[in-house]
Amino acid sequence: MTTAWWPRLSKQQKKHQDDHAFESQPGEKYQGIHKLSNDDADLSPEELTFEEDTAGGMGRHLGVMSCTLLIVGNVIGTGIFSTPSSILSSVDSVGASLILWVLGFLLSFCGLFLWLEFGTMFPRSGGEKVYLEAVYRKPKYLATIVFSANAILLGFTASNCIVFASNILVAAGRPASRWNERGIALGVIFFVTLLHGLIPKTGVLIMNLLSMFKIIILVFVVITGWVVLSGKTHVTDPYYNFRNAFAGSSTSSNDYATATFKVLYAYSGWSNVNYVMNDVRNPVRTLKIAGPLGLGICTVLYLLANVAYFSAATKTEIDESGATVAAFFFGNVFGSVAKRALSVFIALSAIGNVITATFSASRVNQELAKEGIPFPFGNKFWASNWPTGKSPLPGLIIHLIPSVIVIIGPPPNIAYPFILDIQEYPKQIINFFVVIALFYLRWKKPDAVRPFKVWWPLAVFFLAAASFLLIAPFLKPSNGVGDTPPLPYYLYCLVGIAVMFVGVLYWAAWRIMLPKVFGYELVPRKERLDDGTFVTVFSSKKMQ
């Protein structure tokens, strides 16, 4: 690998270089962005070359600040307001609950560093799709299809749309019926789809503003918690929960595994930039700064917010009230009127999460279509940036469809906790194979270009945690029914595995069964669309 040294440049020249940084020669490191050297060309994870994959769209328009806020906006959703209650209920003690939030921070940072190594090795959009493809090459496209099944079928943002709807109705003082709640939720997902699809620059601006708003709200919660702990409010004993913090803690592995899934759901989003690397200026440098900074901000706010919550009421009071910890905190400190204000905060946080998650998911869906994954009516439309030439509205529609189905389908009171569990379990399966892939690459390609290299004990710890989270949910919980009755406690694991198995069947039909039955073979070719996007297209060639 050669290294070029460059003189000091003006801001305009630097911007021009950022826009054209990938036009350098193979193997060259330039402005923190690199290509794989010729010796490592077999590491290329896709049919498309790096230049082809990163062509089209709005170009590299996300800087360090936008990427940091992209992570913050996706991590800070409704989880920090709603999940502390269910986590406390699962493990039965404040101390165990806080330990799990610390464990979630450790696991998330280990995962972040693993994804930093992969993201700087392969600075292109798609996240885990790219990393799995780089290692699990045979059978060809199997890893891509299995990942696609999970990303499309379980990549919806329906839960936060429902949370937005329910909290807006509370803030407005209107009763929530089955269809007015769902109608608002549908309006949210359609609005976000059109926002990112038709006016993408405005979408990014709103996304950043809502992320800043979330930081302000949690800072307010933290400062209020300090005031409560100082004894200057009417809360009589703010230290009650912290004296015998571990009294009554659960001894069931299933309880801790299920609670950990909820903690990880609250932290999920730290890999958001990895999914949109084609939109990131100077992606290697930006990822190495925005990843730790974004997750670090969220972690500090999460841990301090939990301490603030538990300073305002005892565990018994929270259990008997039937309210979330956040609702009890605002009500106990500021009075009943504050609960309505909290509903507005949660609603805005929820829609902010929908906007950021949808932005990332659409880029992943576009990458799947660009790779040649068979979609209805062909994959060229779904891979395009139609109609603006700047943003993938077809990829947004792929994300829209399962979200609509989940919103209008099951009852929200049963669906919401089940959705949290079912979305996290397959992620752990993918995480498990991503970590194995990292060790494999360290062994087979020790000299590959790695602008960031994770300390291997962190990878071992992350692998051990992923293994535990795959096994423990099948162990019987202490209450015998789990947190999604009347559904069996192990059902979400089976459904998650079934979704990935659907991917295996889809791959077998596409690559083996149909070609064998109809006597053809699949021949890939590359096409350049009108908006500049490159896509892999498969044609059928009759076998002799």
C-alpha positions as CSV (number, residue, x, y, z in Angstrom):
1,M,0.0,0.0,0.0
2,T,1.3,3.4,-0.9
3,T,0.7,6.6,1.0
4,A,0.4,10.1,-0.5
5,W,1.3,13.2,1.3
6,W,-0.7,16.3,0.5
7,P,-0.1,20.0,1.1
8,R,-2.4,22.2,3.2
9,L,-5.6,23.0,1.2
10,S,-8.3,25.6,1.4
11,K,-11.8,24.6,2.7
12,Q,-13.1,24.6,-0.9
13,Q,-10.3,22.4,-2.1
14,K,-10.9,20.0,0.8
15,K,-14.6,19.8,0.0
16,H,-13.7,19.0,-3.7
17,Q,-11.3,16.3,-2.5
18,D,-13.9,14.8,-0.2
19,D,-16.4,14.6,-3.1
20,H,-13.8,12.9,-5.3
21,A,-11.7,11.1,-2.8
22,F,-12.5,7.6,-4.2
23,E,-11.1,8.5,-7.6
24,S,-7.5,7.7,-6.4
25,Q,-5.7,4.6,-7.5
26,P,-6.4,1.2,-5.9
27,G,-4.6,0.5,-2.7
28,E,-4.1,4.2,-1.9
29,K,-5.0,5.8,1.4
30,Y,-6.4,9.3,0.8
31,Q,-7.9,11.7,3.3
32,G,-8.6,8.8,5.7
33,I,-10.4,6.7,3.0
34,H,-8.8,3.6,1.5
35,K,-9.4,0.9,-1.0
36,L,-8.3,-2.7,-0.6
37,S,-4.9,-3.3,-2.1
38,N,-4.6,-5.5,-5.2
39,D,-3.4,-8.4,-3.1
40,D,-6.6,-8.3,-1.1
41,A,-9.0,-7.9,-4.1
42,D,-10.7,-11.1,-3.2
43,L,-12.0,-9.4,0.0
44,S,-14.4,-7.3,-2.1
45,P,-17.7,-8.3,-0.6
46,E,-20.0,-7.7,-3.6
47,E,-20.4,-8.0,-7.3
48,L,-20.1,-4.2,-7.6
49,T,-16.8,-2.5,-7.3
50,F,-16.3,0.1,-4.7
51,E,-16.7,3.0,-7.1
52,E,-19.9,1.4,-8.6
53,D,-21.4,0.8,-5.2
54,T,-20.9,4.3,-4.0
55,A,-22.1,6.0,-7.2
56,G,-25.5,7.9,-7.4
57,G,-27.7,9.5,-4.8
58,M,-26.9,12.7,-2.9
59,G,-23.2,12.0,-2.7
60,R,-21.2,12.4,0.5
61,H,-23.3,14.9,2.4
62,L,-23.1,13.7,6.1
63,G,-20.3,15.0,8.3
64,V,-19.2,14.2,11.8
65,M,-22.0,16.2,13.4
66,S,-24.8,14.7,11.3
67,C,-23.4,11.2,11.8
68,T,-23.1,11.7,15.6
69,L,-26.7,13.0,15.7
70,L,-27.8,10.1,13.4
71,I,-26.5,7.7,16.1
72,V,-28.0,9.7,19.0
73,G,-31.3,10.0,17.2
74,N,-31.6,6.3,16.6
75,V,-30.4,5.2,20.0
76,I,-32.5,7.6,22.0
77,G,-36.0,6.6,21.1
78,T,-38.8,5.5,23.5
79,G,-36.7,2.9,25.1
80,I,-35.2,5.1,27.8
81,F,-38.7,6.2,28.8
82,S,-40.5,2.9,28.7
83,T,-38.1,0.0,29.1
84,P,-36.7,0.8,32.6
85,S,-40.0,-0.3,34.0
86,S,-40.1,-3.7,32.2
87,I,-36.5,-4.3,33.0
88,L,-37.1,-3.6,36.7
89,S,-40.1,-5.9,36.6
90,S,-38.1,-8.7,35.0
91,V,-35.1,-8.7,37.4
92,D,-37.0,-7.5,40.5
93,S,-34.4,-5.1,41.9
94,V,-33.1,-1.6,41.2
95,G,-29.5,-2.8,41.6
96,A,-29.8,-5.6,39.1
97,S,-31.6,-3.2,36.7
98,L,-28.8,-0.7,36.8
99,I,-26.2,-3.4,36.4
100,L,-28.0,-4.5,33.2
101,W,-27.8,-0.9,31.9
102,V,-24.1,-0.9,32.5
103,L,-23.8,-4.3,30.8
104,G,-25.7,-2.9,27.8
105,F,-23.2,-0.1,27.7
106,L,-20.3,-2.5,27.7
107,L,-21.8,-4.8,25.1
108,S,-22.7,-1.8,22.9
109,F,-19.2,-0.4,23.0
110,C,-17.7,-3.8,22.3
111,G,-20.1,-4.1,19.3
112,L,-19.3,-0.6,18.2
113,F,-15.5,-1.3,18.1
114,L,-16.1,-4.5,16.2
115,W,-18.2,-2.6,13.7
116,L,-15.6,0.1,13.5
117,E,-13.0,-2.4,12.3
118,F,-15.4,-3.8,9.7
119,G,-16.7,-0.3,8.7
120,T,-13.2,1.1,8.1
121,M,-12.2,-2.1,6.2
122,F,-15.3,-1.9,4.0
123,P,-16.5,1.8,4.0
124,R,-19.6,1.2,2.0
125,S,-23.3,1.2,2.9
126,G,-25.1,-1.9,4.1
127,G,-23.6,-2.7,7.5
128,E,-23.7,-6.4,8.4
129,K,-24.7,-7.3,4.9
130,V,-21.3,-6.2,3.6
131,Y,-19.4,-7.9,6.5
132,L,-21.1,-11.2,6.1
133,E,-20.7,-11.2,2.3
134,A,-16.9,-10.6,2.7
135,V,-16.5,-13.9,4.6
136,Y,-19.5,-16.2,4.0
137,R,-19.0,-16.5,0.3
138,K,-20.2,-20.1,-0.2
139,P,-22.9,-21.0,-0.9
140,K,-23.0,-17.8,-3.0
141,Y,-25.6,-15.2,-1.9
142,L,-26.9,-17.3,1.0
143,A,-25.6,-14.9,3.6
144,T,-27.1,-12.0,1.7
145,I,-30.5,-13.5,1.4
146,V,-30.7,-14.6,5.0
147,F,-29.7,-11.1,6.1
148,S,-32.3,-9.7,3.7
149,A,-35.1,-11.7,5.3
150,N,-34.2,-10.3,8.7
151,A,-33.6,-6.7,7.4
152,I,-36.9,-6.5,5.4
153,L,-39.3,-8.7,7.5
154,L,-38.1,-7.5,10.9
155,G,-36.7,-4.1,10.0
156,F,-39.9,-2.2,10.5
157,T,-40.4,0.8,12.8
158,A,-44.0,0.1,13.6
159,S,-43.5,0.1,17.4
160,N,-42.3,3.7,17.6
161,C,-45.1,4.8,15.3
162,I,-47.6,3.2,17.7
163,V,-45.9,4.8,20.7
164,F,-46.1,8.2,19.0
165,A,-49.8,7.8,18.3
166,S,-50.7,6.7,21.8
167,N,-48.7,9.5,23.5
168,I,-50.1,12.2,21.2
169,L,-53.6,11.0,22.1
170,V,-52.8,11.2,25.8
171,A,-51.3,14.7,25.4
172,A,-54.4,15.8,23.5
173,G,-56.7,14.4,26.2
174,R,-58.4,12.1,23.7
175,P,-59.2,8.4,24.4
176,A,-57.2,5.9,22.4
177,S,-59.4,3.5,20.4
178,R,-58.2,0.7,18.2
179,W,-58.3,2.6,14.9
180,N,-57.6,6.2,15.8
181,E,-54.3,5.1,17.3
182,R,-53.5,3.0,14.3
183,G,-54.6,5.7,11.9
184,I,-52.1,8.2,13.5
185,A,-49.4,5.6,13.4
186,L,-50.0,5.0,9.7
187,G,-49.9,8.7,9.1
188,V,-46.5,8.8,10.8
189,I,-44.8,6.1,8.7
190,F,-46.3,7.5,5.4
191,F,-45.1,11.0,6.3
192,V,-41.6,9.9,7.1
193,T,-41.4,7.8,3.9
194,L,-42.4,10.8,1.7
195,L,-40.2,13.2,3.7
196,H,-37.0,11.2,3.1
197,G,-38.1,10.1,-0.4
198,L,-39.1,13.5,-1.8
199,I,-37.3,16.2,0.2
200,P,-34.2,14.4,1.6
201,K,-32.3,17.5,2.7
202,T,-35.2,18.6,4.8
203,G,-35.5,15.1,6.2
204,V,-31.9,15.2,7.4
205,L,-32.4,18.7,8.9
206,I,-35.5,17.5,10.9
207,M,-33.6,14.4,11.9
208,N,-30.8,16.4,13.4
209,L,-33.1,18.9,15.1
210,L,-35.1,16.1,16.8
211,S,-31.8,14.4,17.9
212,M,-30.7,17.7,19.6
213,F,-34.1,17.9,21.2
214,K,-33.7,14.4,22.7
215,I,-30.4,15.4,24.2
216,I,-31.9,18.5,25.8
217,I,-34.8,16.4,27.3
218,L,-32.5,13.8,28.9
219,V,-30.2,16.5,30.2
220,F,-33.3,18.1,31.8
221,V,-34.2,14.7,33.4
222,V,-30.6,14.2,34.7
223,I,-30.4,17.7,36.2
224,T,-33.8,17.2,37.8
225,G,-32.6,14.0,39.3
226,W,-29.6,15.8,40.9
227,V,-32.1,18.3,42.4
228,V,-34.2,15.4,43.8
229,L,-31.1,13.7,45.3
230,S,-30.0,16.9,46.9
231,G,-33.2,16.8,49.0
232,K,-34.7,20.1,47.7
233,T,-37.9,18.6,46.5
234,H,-40.9,17.0,48.2
235,V,-39.6,13.5,47.6
236,T,-39.1,12.3,51.2
237,D,-36.3,9.7,50.7
238,P,-34.6,9.9,47.3
239,Y,-31.9,7.3,48.4
240,Y,-34.4,4.6,49.4
241,N,-33.8,2.5,46.2
242,F,-30.0,2.6,46.5
243,R,-29.6,1.3,50.1
244,N,-30.7,-2.3,49.5
245,A,-30.5,-2.1,45.8
246,F,-30.2,-5.8,45.1
247,A,-32.8,-7.1,47.5
248,G,-35.2,-9.6,45.9
249,S,-33.2,-9.9,42.6
250,S,-34.3,-12.6,40.2
251,T,-32.2,-15.8,40.0
252,S,-33.6,-16.8,36.5
253,S,-31.3,-16.7,33.5
254,N,-34.3,-16.2,31.3
255,D,-35.3,-13.1,33.2
256,Y,-31.9,-11.6,32.7
257,A,-31.6,-12.5,29.1
258,T,-35.1,-11.1,28.3
259,A,-34.3,-7.9,30.2
260,T,-30.9,-7.6,28.4
261,F,-32.7,-7.8,25.1
262,K,-34.7,-4.8,26.2
263,V,-31.6,-2.9,27.3
264,L,-29.9,-3.6,24.0
265,Y,-33.1,-2.4,22.2
266,A,-32.7,0.9,24.1
267,Y,-29.1,1.1,23.0
268,S,-29.7,-0.2,19.5
269,G,-28.7,2.3,16.8
270,W,-24.9,2.6,17.5
271,S,-24.2,1.0,14.1
272,N,-26.4,3.4,12.2
273,V,-23.6,5.1,10.4
274,N,-22.3,1.8,9.1
275,Y,-25.6,1.4,7.1
276,V,-25.2,4.7,5.3
277,M,-21.4,5.0,4.6
278,N,-22.0,5.9,0.9
279,D,-23.6,9.2,2.2
280,V,-20.7,10.0,4.6
281,R,-17.9,12.5,3.9
282,N,-14.5,11.0,4.6
283,P,-16.2,7.9,6.0
284,V,-13.3,6.2,7.8
285,R,-12.4,9.3,9.8
286,T,-16.0,10.2,10.4
287,L,-17.0,6.8,11.6
288,K,-14.1,6.6,14.0
289,I,-15.2,9.9,15.6
290,A,-19.0,9.8,15.4
291,G,-19.4,6.2,16.6
292,P,-17.8,6.5,20.0
293,L,-19.0,10.1,20.5
294,G,-22.6,9.3,19.6
295,L,-22.8,6.2,21.8
296,G,-20.9,7.9,24.6
297,I,-23.4,10.7,24.8
298,C,-26.3,8.3,24.9
299,T,-24.6,6.1,27.5
300,V,-23.9,8.9,30.0
301,L,-27.5,10.2,29.6
302,Y,-29.0,6.7,30.0
303,L,-27.2,5.8,33.2
304,L,-27.8,9.2,34.8
305,A,-31.4,9.2,33.7
306,N,-32.0,5.8,35.4
307,V,-30.5,7.1,38.6
308,A,-32.8,10.1,38.4
309,Y,-35.9,7.9,37.8
310,F,-35.2,5.7,40.8
311,S,-34.6,8.6,43.1
312,A,-38.2,9.8,42.7
313,A,-40.1,6.7,44.0
314,T,-39.6,3.2,45.5
315,K,-39.9,0.1,43.5
316,T,-43.1,-0.8,45.4
317,E,-44.7,2.5,44.5
318,I,-43.8,2.1,40.9
319,D,-45.2,-1.5,40.8
320,E,-48.4,-0.5,42.5
321,S,-48.9,2.6,40.3
322,G,-48.9,0.6,37.1
323,A,-47.1,3.6,35.4
324,T,-43.7,3.6,33.7
325,V,-40.7,4.8,35.7
326,A,-40.5,8.0,33.6
327,A,-44.2,8.8,34.1
328,F,-43.9,8.3,37.8
329,F,-40.8,10.4,37.9
330,F,-42.4,13.4,36.2
331,G,-45.7,13.0,38.1
332,N,-44.0,12.7,41.5
333,V,-41.6,15.6,41.0
334,F,-43.7,18.1,38.9
335,G,-47.2,16.9,39.5
336,S,-49.9,15.4,37.3
337,V,-49.8,18.1,34.7
338,A,-46.2,17.1,33.9
339,K,-47.4,13.6,32.8
340,R,-49.0,15.2,29.8
341,A,-45.8,17.1,29.0
342,L,-44.0,13.8,29.2
343,S,-46.3,12.3,26.6
344,V,-45.3,15.1,24.2
345,F,-41.6,14.4,24.9
346,I,-42.0,10.6,24.3
347,A,-44.0,11.3,21.1
348,L,-41.4,13.6,19.7
349,S,-38.7,11.1,20.7
350,A,-40.6,8.3,19.0
351,I,-41.0,10.1,15.7
352,G,-37.4,11.2,15.8
353,N,-36.4,7.5,16.1
354,V,-38.7,6.6,13.2
355,I,-37.1,9.3,11.0
356,T,-33.5,8.1,11.7
357,A,-34.2,4.4,11.6
358,T,-36.1,4.8,8.3
359,F,-33.3,6.8,6.8
360,S,-30.8,4.0,7.5
361,A,-33.1,1.1,6.6
362,S,-33.9,2.5,3.2
363,R,-30.1,2.6,2.4
364,V,-29.8,-1.0,3.4
365,N,-32.8,-2.0,1.3
366,Q,-31.3,-0.2,-1.7
367,E,-28.0,-2.0,-1.2
368,L,-29.9,-5.4,-1.2
369,A,-31.6,-4.4,-4.5
370,K,-28.3,-3.2,-6.0
371,E,-26.8,-6.6,-5.2
372,G,-29.3,-8.3,-7.4
373,I,-31.6,-9.8,-4.8
374,P,-34.8,-10.9,-6.6
375,F,-37.6,-8.5,-5.7
376,P,-41.1,-8.4,-7.3
377,F,-41.1,-6.6,-10.7
378,G,-37.3,-6.8,-10.9
379,N,-34.6,-5.1,-8.7
380,K,-33.7,-2.1,-10.9
381,F,-36.6,0.0,-9.7
382,W,-36.0,-0.9,-6.1
383,A,-32.3,-0.1,-6.4
384,S,-32.9,3.4,-7.9
385,N,-33.1,6.9,-6.4
386,W,-36.5,7.5,-8.1
387,P,-38.1,10.0,-8.5
388,T,-35.7,12.7,-7.3
389,G,-32.4,11.0,-8.2
390,K,-31.2,11.9,-4.7
391,S,-32.9,9.6,-2.3
392,P,-34.1,5.9,-2.5
393,L,-37.9,6.2,-2.3
394,P,-38.2,2.6,-3.5
395,G,-36.0,1.5,-0.6
396,L,-38.2,3.5,1.7
397,I,-41.3,1.7,0.3
398,I,-39.7,-1.7,1.0
399,H,-39.4,-0.5,4.6
400,L,-42.9,1.0,4.6
401,I,-44.8,-2.3,3.7
402,P,-43.9,-4.5,6.7
403,S,-44.4,-1.4,9.0
404,V,-47.9,-1.0,7.8
405,I,-48.7,-4.7,8.2
406,V,-47.5,-4.7,11.8
407,I,-49.4,-1.4,12.7
408,I,-52.7,-2.7,11.4
409,G,-52.2,-6.3,12.5
410,P,-51.8,-7.5,16.1
411,P,-53.2,-5.7,19.2
412,P,-50.6,-3.1,20.4
413,N,-50.7,-4.2,24.1
414,I,-49.5,-7.7,23.1
415,A,-47.5,-6.7,20.0
416,Y,-45.2,-4.1,21.5
417,P,-43.2,-6.2,24.0
418,F,-43.2,-9.1,21.6
419,I,-41.8,-6.9,18.8
420,L,-39.0,-5.7,21.1
421,D,-38.0,-9.3,21.7
422,I,-38.4,-10.6,18.2
423,Q,-36.4,-7.9,16.6
424,E,-33.5,-8.3,19.0
425,Y,-33.1,-12.1,18.9
426,P,-32.2,-12.4,15.2
427,K,-29.8,-9.5,15.6
428,Q,-27.9,-11.6,18.1
429,I,-27.7,-14.4,15.6
430,I,-26.3,-12.0,13.0
431,N,-23.9,-10.5,15.6
432,F,-22.6,-14.0,16.4
433,F,-21.7,-14.7,12.8
434,V,-20.2,-11.2,12.3
435,V,-17.8,-11.8,15.3
436,I,-16.9,-15.2,13.9
437,A,-16.2,-13.4,10.6
438,L,-13.9,-11.0,12.3
439,F,-11.8,-13.8,13.8
440,Y,-11.7,-15.6,10.5
441,L,-10.4,-12.5,8.6
442,R,-7.8,-11.9,11.3
443,W,-6.6,-15.5,10.7
444,K,-6.9,-15.6,6.9
445,K,-6.0,-12.0,6.1
446,P,-3.7,-10.7,8.8
447,D,-2.2,-8.1,6.5
448,A,-5.5,-6.7,5.2
449,V,-5.9,-2.9,5.5
450,R,-7.4,-2.1,8.9
451,P,-7.6,1.6,9.8
452,F,-9.1,0.5,13.1
453,K,-8.3,-2.7,14.9
454,V,-10.4,-3.8,17.9
455,W,-8.7,-5.3,20.9
456,W,-9.4,-9.1,20.6
457,P,-10.6,-9.6,24.3
458,L,-13.5,-7.2,23.6
459,A,-14.5,-9.4,20.6
460,V,-14.3,-12.5,22.8
461,F,-16.5,-10.8,25.4
462,F,-19.0,-9.8,22.8
463,L,-19.1,-13.3,21.3
464,A,-19.7,-14.8,24.7
465,A,-22.5,-12.4,25.4
466,A,-24.1,-13.1,22.1
467,S,-23.9,-16.9,22.7
468,F,-25.6,-16.4,26.1
469,L,-28.3,-14.3,24.6
470,L,-29.0,-17.0,22.1
471,I,-29.4,-19.8,24.7
472,A,-30.8,-18.2,27.8
473,P,-34.2,-17.2,26.4
474,F,-35.1,-20.9,26.0
475,L,-34.7,-21.4,29.8
476,K,-37.9,-21.2,31.8
477,P,-38.4,-17.7,33.4
478,S,-39.0,-17.4,37.2
479,N,-42.7,-16.5,36.7
480,G,-43.2,-19.3,34.2
481,V,-44.8,-17.2,31.5
482,G,-42.3,-14.5,30.5
483,D,-43.3,-11.0,29.6
484,T,-45.6,-11.6,26.6
485,P,-48.5,-13.7,27.9
486,P,-50.6,-15.4,26.6
487,L,-47.8,-16.1,24.1
488,P,-45.2,-18.7,25.2
489,Y,-42.0,-17.1,26.6
490,Y,-39.8,-18.9,23.9
491,L,-42.0,-18.0,20.9
492,Y,-40.1,-14.9,19.9
493,C,-36.9,-16.9,19.6
494,L,-38.6,-19.5,17.4
495,V,-40.2,-16.8,15.2
496,G,-36.8,-15.0,14.8
497,I,-35.2,-18.3,13.8
498,A,-38.1,-19.0,11.4
499,V,-37.6,-15.6,9.7
500,M,-34.0,-16.5,9.0
501,F,-35.0,-19.9,7.8
502,V,-37.4,-18.3,5.3
503,G,-34.3,-16.6,3.9
504,V,-32.7,-20.0,3.4
505,L,-35.8,-21.3,1.6
506,Y,-35.9,-18.2,-0.6
507,W,-32.3,-18.6,-1.5
508,A,-32.7,-22.3,-2.3
509,A,-35.7,-21.6,-4.6
510,W,-33.9,-18.7,-6.4
511,R,-30.5,-20.3,-6.8
512,I,-31.2,-24.1,-6.9
513,M,-34.8,-25.3,-7.2
514,L,-36.2,-23.0,-10.0
515,P,-33.1,-23.1,-12.2
516,K,-33.0,-26.9,-11.9
517,V,-36.7,-27.4,-12.6
518,F,-36.8,-25.0,-15.6
519,G,-33.3,-25.8,-16.9
520,Y,-31.6,-22.4,-16.8
521,E,-28.6,-20.8,-15.1
522,L,-28.4,-17.3,-13.6
523,V,-25.9,-14.9,-15.4
524,P,-25.1,-11.6,-13.6
525,R,-24.4,-8.4,-15.4
526,K,-24.0,-4.8,-14.3
527,E,-26.1,-1.9,-15.4
528,R,-25.9,1.8,-14.8
529,L,-29.3,3.5,-14.1
530,D,-30.3,7.0,-15.3
531,D,-29.6,8.4,-11.8
532,G,-26.0,7.1,-11.8
533,T,-26.7,4.1,-9.6
534,F,-25.1,0.8,-10.6
535,V,-27.0,-2.4,-10.1
536,T,-26.4,-6.1,-10.6
537,V,-29.0,-7.7,-12.8
538,F,-29.5,-11.5,-13.4
539,S,-30.6,-12.9,-16.6
540,S,-31.6,-16.5,-17.3
541,K,-29.5,-18.5,-19.8
542,K,-31.0,-21.8,-21.1
543,M,-28.8,-24.7,-20.2
544,Q,-27.8,-26.9,-23.1
